[in-house]
Amino acid sequence: MQYDFGCLRGAGRAKYASLLEDVDARRWYEKLARDSRITADVYLHRLGAFCQSFGRTPKDLLGMSEAELYNLLLDYVFSGKLKVGYRMNNEINYCIF
């Protein structure tokens, strides 16, 4: 299936469309897209950026233990790769800690 990312303002978001070649990732994306195509596109971009930052695939993340995933998320939050505002950082800290 071919996906149209024309509704997005940044051409860089389409670069993660290759993640949709995985049947499980595509199923996840299509489930999100039923409610909101924009949300599905944004989540796909975030997942792709996260995986690219750590040289991982979505399947790698699913195969990690809870402790390994927790530590990877902490590394991401405190590495400076996550560029969000103060409120978002507080929400992330609340969820992690």
URFEN-V850742 format. One record per backbone hydrogen bond with DSSP energy under -0.5 kcal/mol. CO is the residue of the C=O (numbers start at 1). NH is the residue of the N-H. If there is no record, write none. Layout:
co = {CO,CO}
nh = {NH,NH}
//
This chain:
co = {3,5,9,10,11,12,13,14,16,17,18,19,22,23,24,25,26,27,28,29,30,31,32,32,36,37,38,39,40,41,42,43,44,45,46,47,48,49,50,51,51,52,57,58,59,61,65,66,67,68,69,70,71,72,73,74,75,76,76,76,77,81,82,85,86,87,88,89,90,91,92,93}
nh = {5,8,11,13,14,15,16,17,19,20,21,22,26,27,28,29,30,31,32,33,34,35,35,36,40,41,42,43,44,45,46,47,48,49,50,51,52,53,54,55,56,55,61,62,63,64,69,70,71,72,73,74,75,76,77,78,79,79,81,82,80,83,84,89,90,91,92,93,94,95,96,97}
//
